[in-house]
Amino acid sequence: VLLDSLASFEGGVNRASDILDEMIKSAGPGVAVTSLTVRKGGEVTMLGVAQGRSDLLNFEKNLRDSGRFQNISSPLSNIVRENNINFTLQGTLKSAASL
């Protein structure tokens, strides 16, 4: 279902698979993405655990720098803790035409 949603937004399963792989790899060693949801309009929700605040902030920066998102939002509750952070990130993918 995830790849189908992403593929319909990004223009093909192979391309969607590459984008999914890129998002997960951008997490880095201190971040584990436990859930990734992509809705039909390109809305993405990621849940996970970060070892430290800097790990999470680096992941968020990597996502922003990837150029694949129109926006990324991170609730303040994500950075209240210093370590062992359960986080939620939300964003909207750019359309395939704008990539």
C-alpha positions in Angstrom: 0.0 0.0 0.0 2.8 2.4 0.8 4.6 1.9 -2.5 1.3 2.2 -4.4 0.5 5.5 -2.7 4.0 6.8 -3.3 4.1 5.4 -6.9 0.8 7.1 -7.8 2.3 10.4 -6.6 5.8 10.0 -7.9 5.1 8.3 -11.2 6.1 4.6 -10.9 6.9 1.8 -8.4 10.6 1.8 -9.2 11.0 5.5 -8.8 8.8 5.3 -5.6 11.0 2.6 -4.2 14.1 4.7 -4.8 12.6 7.7 -3.1 11.5 5.5 -0.1 15.0 4.1 0.2 16.5 7.6 0.0 14.2 8.9 2.8 15.1 6.0 5.1 18.9 6.3 4.4 18.8 10.0 5.2 17.8 9.1 8.7 21.5 8.3 9.6 22.8 5.9 12.2 21.1 7.6 15.3 17.6 7.5 13.9 15.2 4.6 13.3 12.1 5.2 11.2 9.4 2.9 12.6 6.5 4.0 10.4 6.2 5.8 7.1 2.8 6.7 5.6 2.3 8.4 2.3 -1.2 9.6 1.4 -2.5 10.0 -2.1 -1.8 13.8 -2.2 1.8 13.3 -1.2 1.4 13.9 2.5 4.0 12.0 4.4 4.0 11.1 8.1 7.1 9.5 9.7 7.3 8.1 13.2 10.5 6.9 14.8 13.1 7.0 17.5 16.2 9.2 17.6 19.1 8.5 20.0 19.7 12.2 20.5 18.3 15.6 19.6 21.1 16.3 17.2 20.4 13.0 15.3 16.8 14.1 14.8 17.7 17.6 13.8 20.2 16.2 11.2 17.5 13.9 9.8 15.1 16.8 9.5 17.8 18.8 7.7 18.6 16.0 5.4 14.9 15.7 4.4 14.7 19.4 3.8 17.9 19.5 1.8 16.8 16.5 -0.4 14.6 18.8 -2.4 11.8 16.3 -2.4 9.5 18.1 0.0 7.4 21.2 -0.3 7.5 21.4 3.5 8.5 19.5 6.6 7.0 20.1 10.0 8.2 18.9 13.4 6.3 19.5 16.6 8.1 21.2 19.4 7.6 18.0 21.5 10.2 16.3 19.2 13.1 18.3 20.7 12.0 18.7 24.3 14.0 15.6 25.3 17.7 15.3 24.9 17.9 11.5 24.3 15.7 8.6 23.3 13.2 10.7 21.4 10.0 9.3 20.0 9.3 11.6 17.1 6.8 12.5 14.4 7.7 14.4 11.2 5.2 15.4 8.6 5.6 16.9 5.2 4.3 17.1 1.7 6.2 15.7 -1.3 6.8 17.9 -4.3 5.0 16.7 -7.4 7.0 14.6 -9.8 6.9 17.4 -12.3 8.7 19.8 -9.9 11.5 17.4 -9.1 
